[in-house]
Every structure is written in C-alpha cells, then in structure tokens.
Amino acid sequence: MKYKLKNIALVAEIFGGVAIFISLIFVGFQFKENTKATRSSTATATISAMASWYADIGNNQQSSELFYKFLATPDSIPKKQRIQAIYNLHSMFLIFQNSYFLVKEGTLDASIQESLTVVITGVKNQPGMLYYWQTRKSIFFEEFRSYVDEILQSSDHVSEGIYEAIEEKKTE
C-alpha cells in the first residue's frame, strides 16, 4: 500500500508540475496580449490628443488666424491674443512631452514620436515658435527640454509648403 501511495503522490506531483507549466505559458501569453493592448491604447490616446488639437485650431477661423499670425510675428498681436496662442502651443507641447516619456518607457511606439518630432521641425524656425520655446521651456522636464533644443538646433527642415507664406512675409 505504501508503494502505491508513493506512486500516486509522484504522479500527482508530475501532473501538478505540468499544470503549473501550462498556467505559466498562459500567463505569458496573457501578458503579451495585455502589453499589445496597452501600447495600442496609448498610441490611440496620443494620436487622438493631437488630432483634437489640430481640429480645435483648424476648425476655428479665429484660432487658425491667431496661430498663423503668432508663428509669423508674435510681437504684432496684442498681449492677450499672444497668451492665447502660447496656451495653444503649450497644450501641444504637453502632448509631445508625454509621448517622449511614453516612448522612453516603452509604452508608445517610437515611430509615433518621430512623426510628432516632424511637427516641431516644421515650425522650428518660425519666430512664434522660438518666442514660445524661450518663454515656456523652463516649465518642461529637463530631459525633454534638451530633446527639443536638439531639434531646434538641427539642420533638418520640414514644412511641406505649409509655412511658405510666413517665410515670404518675413522677407518682404
């Protein structure tokens, strides 16, 4: 009888070990799926935030004109409107900073941050952008400030024609 109980206990241990192994495989699979879902959700939230920002500016003629004037000649608009433009840019830069750190922690795909970097590159030489950054950069985390400063100092230029009229106004 003792021999049978030992065999039964040994078989039970083997089944228990196999069950634990199978459950670990399942947990690993679930972890992988949760990671995908988290990354997807984070990407969607980041893109939605940027789309909302662009829609808010683009669907309001007054906001669009103010933003355009601010980029071209920030000193030419009244102080209250300049502050409004700064707040608009600041909301976008908070999204940029958030995405920067989400990429660093691995929650957001780097290609999304790269596309946001192109946005900064597209306006980096505009007087309003430079005015904004000089007046507000101290509010951001030091690491992000360095990142944006590198973009502003780079020789990269991407405007895709959007800001050509601003460039023409500056030279006239």
Contacts in CASP RR format, 6 or more apart in sequence:
PFRMAT RR
TARGET T0000
AUTHOR 0000-0000-0000
METHOD contacts of the structure
MODEL  1
MKYKLKNIALVAEIFGGVAIFISLIFVGFQFKENTKATRSSTATATISAM
ASWYADIGNNQQSSELFYKFLATPDSIPKKQRIQAIYNLHSMFLIFQNSY
FLVKEGTLDASIQESLTVVITGVKNQPGMLYYWQTRKSIFFEEFRSYVDE
ILQSSDHVSEGIYEAIEEKKTE
38 107 0 8 1.000
39 106 0 8 1.000
39 107 0 8 1.000
39 108 0 8 1.000
39 109 0 8 1.000
42 102 0 8 1.000
42 107 0 8 1.000
42 108 0 8 1.000
43 108 0 8 1.000
43 109 0 8 1.000
43 112 0 8 1.000
46 95 0 8 1.000
46 98 0 8 1.000
46 99 0 8 1.000
46 102 0 8 1.000
46 108 0 8 1.000
46 112 0 8 1.000
46 116 0 8 1.000
47 112 0 8 1.000
49 95 0 8 1.000
50 92 0 8 1.000
50 95 0 8 1.000
50 116 0 8 1.000
53 88 0 8 1.000
53 91 0 8 1.000
53 92 0 8 1.000
53 95 0 8 1.000
56 63 0 8 1.000
57 63 0 8 1.000
57 64 0 8 1.000
57 67 0 8 1.000
57 88 0 8 1.000
58 64 0 8 1.000
63 88 0 8 1.000
66 77 0 8 1.000
66 81 0 8 1.000
66 84 0 8 1.000
66 85 0 8 1.000
66 88 0 8 1.000
67 85 0 8 1.000
67 88 0 8 1.000
68 166 0 8 1.000
69 76 0 8 1.000
69 77 0 8 1.000
69 81 0 8 1.000
69 85 0 8 1.000
70 77 0 8 1.000
70 81 0 8 1.000
70 82 0 8 1.000
70 85 0 8 1.000
70 86 0 8 1.000
70 89 0 8 1.000
70 128 0 8 1.000
71 123 0 8 1.000
71 126 0 8 1.000
71 127 0 8 1.000
71 128 0 8 1.000
71 129 0 8 1.000
71 163 0 8 1.000
71 166 0 8 1.000
72 126 0 8 1.000
72 127 0 8 1.000
72 128 0 8 1.000
72 166 0 8 1.000
72 169 0 8 1.000
72 170 0 8 1.000
73 127 0 8 1.000
73 128 0 8 1.000
73 169 0 8 1.000
73 170 0 8 1.000
74 82 0 8 1.000
74 85 0 8 1.000
74 127 0 8 1.000
74 128 0 8 1.000
74 131 0 8 1.000
74 132 0 8 1.000
75 131 0 8 1.000
77 85 0 8 1.000
85 128 0 8 1.000
85 132 0 8 1.000
86 132 0 8 1.000
86 135 0 8 1.000
86 136 0 8 1.000
89 129 0 8 1.000
89 132 0 8 1.000
89 136 0 8 1.000
90 132 0 8 1.000
90 136 0 8 1.000
90 139 0 8 1.000
92 119 0 8 1.000
93 136 0 8 1.000
93 140 0 8 1.000
93 148 0 8 1.000
95 116 0 8 1.000
96 116 0 8 1.000
96 119 0 8 1.000
96 120 0 8 1.000
96 144 0 8 1.000
96 148 0 8 1.000
97 140 0 8 1.000
97 141 0 8 1.000
97 144 0 8 1.000
99 108 0 8 1.000
99 112 0 8 1.000
99 113 0 8 1.000
99 116 0 8 1.000
100 113 0 8 1.000
100 143 0 8 1.000
100 144 0 8 1.000
100 147 0 8 1.000
101 141 0 8 1.000
101 144 0 8 1.000
102 108 0 8 1.000
102 113 0 8 1.000
103 109 0 8 1.000
103 110 0 8 1.000
103 112 0 8 1.000
103 113 0 8 1.000
117 151 0 8 1.000
118 158 0 8 1.000
120 129 0 8 1.000
120 148 0 8 1.000
120 151 0 8 1.000
120 152 0 8 1.000
121 151 0 8 1.000
121 154 0 8 1.000
121 156 0 8 1.000
121 157 0 8 1.000
121 158 0 8 1.000
122 157 0 8 1.000
122 158 0 8 1.000
122 159 0 8 1.000
122 160 0 8 1.000
122 162 0 8 1.000
122 163 0 8 1.000
123 129 0 8 1.000
123 159 0 8 1.000
123 163 0 8 1.000
124 130 0 8 1.000
124 151 0 8 1.000
124 152 0 8 1.000
124 154 0 8 1.000
124 157 0 8 1.000
125 157 0 8 1.000
126 163 0 8 1.000
126 166 0 8 1.000
127 170 0 8 1.000
130 152 0 8 1.000
133 148 0 8 1.000
133 152 0 8 1.000
137 145 0 8 1.000
137 148 0 8 1.000
137 149 0 8 1.000
138 145 0 8 1.000
140 148 0 8 1.000
159 167 0 8 1.000
END
